[in-house]
Amino acid sequence: MQQSSATTRGVWANFLCHMWWARHRGVLQGTFEELCRLGGCTLDELHAFITENTRLNFADVTEGNKIVTVSNRRMVREEKSRESTRGRVQRFRNAHSNANVTPPSPSTPSPSPSPSTNTSTKTLVPVVDKSTPWTLTLDDVRTFLVEIQAPDCFFKESYWLRIDQWLGGESSGVYYFKELRAYLAWSAAQNGRHAHKDMLRGFRNWLSTTSRWKERDAQRRSIQEREHSHSRA
């Protein structure tokens, strides 16, 4: 994937985001125009994406009857595994739901626990408070995190305050909402060796990288516009 162009990586990140929330997880299907809207790209950039994928094979892409199907192999494989597990659990429950349970004999009293018996204690996992509103400028972030069912580690108001300050204030919110969806989709598509253990640090590095991409794309478009204006003159 790192051998592909910045534009192709950006299109793929957008596709991964939509694949995670798709009806059939890991699969996107539509016309070229529809996929352009999902990928946030032009038709030429989508064709370039398909051409690079033919060489690098980071996705499964098929075309037929003017419909293009793009899928992520890892997401599809894990979704099939989850469906298989749900099926096994359901069959087990159905098989044992009507099983007869023999009650204990009334003549045999159950032993009472001894006062000296050591009882095992369970380690309680801290409960993350997701309902208490944050400050006025950041409460929309908390609402967004709840809506997308983000991992608990992201429910830290101080973290998003630093992200806002780093990116330049409240107007950055819409930008990193989209990037957080893409980052979570990317994380779900990684195997254990490439997944980030510290997702907060990983997402900050992700934002840093995408910011550089946007700067380079803006510079490239500016150069192209100047060259085009000179050629017309």
Buried (B, 14 or more C-beta within 10 A) or exposed (E): EEEBEBBBBBBBBBBBBBBBEBEEBBBBBBEBEEBBEBBBBEEEBBEBBBEBBEEEEBBBBEEEEEEBBBBBEEBBEBBEEEEEEEEEEEEEEEEEEEEEEEEEEEEEEEEEEEEEEEEEEEEEEEEEEEEEEBEEEBEBBBEBBEEEEBEEEBBBBEBBBEBBEBBEEEEBBEBBBBBBBBBBBBBBBEEEEEEBEEBBEBBBEBBEEBBEBEEEEEEEEEEEEEEEEEEEE
